[in-house]
Each structure stands twice: as C-alpha cells, then as structure tokens.
Amino acid sequence: MRYIQTPVFKFEELSEDAQQAATTYLMEEHFWGGDALDSLRAFCKHFGVTLTGWNYGPFDCAEVETDATASNFRGLSLKQARALPEYPTGYCLDCSLREYFIKEFERTGDAFAAFNHAMDEGIKEMRDDWEEQFKPEYVQEHCVANGYEFEEDGTLI
C-alpha cells in the first residue's frame, strides 16, 4: 500500500485561478434547484396542474411549462386564493409563488393569467437565485458553511 500526501486548502487559501476553477465546478448546479422545483410542483398541485417542463440557467433563459388550462381555475375566488398555504414545501419560493398569484389575481381578476404570471416569476426567481451563487462572497460563505476543502488547483476533495 502506498500513501500520497496532498496539501489541503480552504477556499480563501486558494490562488485566484484555483478559486475560479472551484467556483466554476460548484456553479454547474443550482444549489437549491431541487427545492425550488418542489415548490413549483406543489403550487401546480393546488390547482390540479402538472409541471411538464422547465428550462433555466444563470444569466440565461427562464421558461416553465404546465398542462394548465382556464378550466383549472373556473370558480376560484380571491378568498380561496388567499387561503392557499404559504409554505407547503417549507422552501421560500412557496411564499413567493403565492404572493405573485394573489397580487396578479387582485389586479386582473383572472386566476388563470395570475397562475401563469406566478409560474413565470417563480422560474425567473430560480434563475436569479442561481446567478447569486456566482458572487465571490456567496461562494466563499457556501464553502465555509459546508466545510469544503480543495486541492491546490481548486479541485474539491
């Protein structure tokens, strides 16, 4: 058996190039994307709607698709809309979706349009959240909070 000794670095101890390499690797995935998608699905479920597709990325598009039709919202009152749970999944996007929906429903009186508006704003919020991950202070905070360690070139150990 053989042992190889490798120096271990915290994010802030890495060179600028190694920090950039680590950031690029870490940013390939939206840290909270799964939770956010669960929020979209739960919001859809309130109306008997299915989330059928989504596409979003940092500094890029933000699109969402559902099988919703106007019939999913017939007879829905503003009072019922206000009674929607604030945090069905426990993730912050739950509350945002509810607020987008209620405000647009109040403004237009059209629950179907309000739903589509809420979904569009929700996916944009997901994109914007992913973009925030790229800020150096966010990356460093994330690495510290999760106890990440790196090789000298920025490779996560």
Secondary structure, 3 states (H helix, E strand, C coil): CCCCCCCCECHHHCCHHHHHHHHHHHCCCCCCHHHHHHHHHHHHHCCCCCEEEEEECCCCCEEEEECCCHHHHCCCCHHHHHCCCCCCCCCHHHHHHHHHHHHHHHHHCCHHHHHHHHHHHHHHHHHHHHHHCCCHHHHHHHHHHCCCCECCCCCEC
